[in-house]
């Protein structure tokens, strides 16, 4: 999995695997899902993250495992 913060584009992207993206759908305002050829979600993009997170929260990402 890859996580990308695009400060210029004001977006946060989670890439779940490397399958080719064949379709995308905005499921909520500012939330876009990317799908592969088998209709599985392979990426999630959040737009307008500066309105959702403080700048300090974007400078460090915490990963939790259960």
Secondary structure, 3 states (H helix, E strand, C coil): CEEEEECCCCEEEEECCCCCCCEEEEEECCEEEEECCCCCEEEEEEECHHHCCCHHHHHCCCCCCC
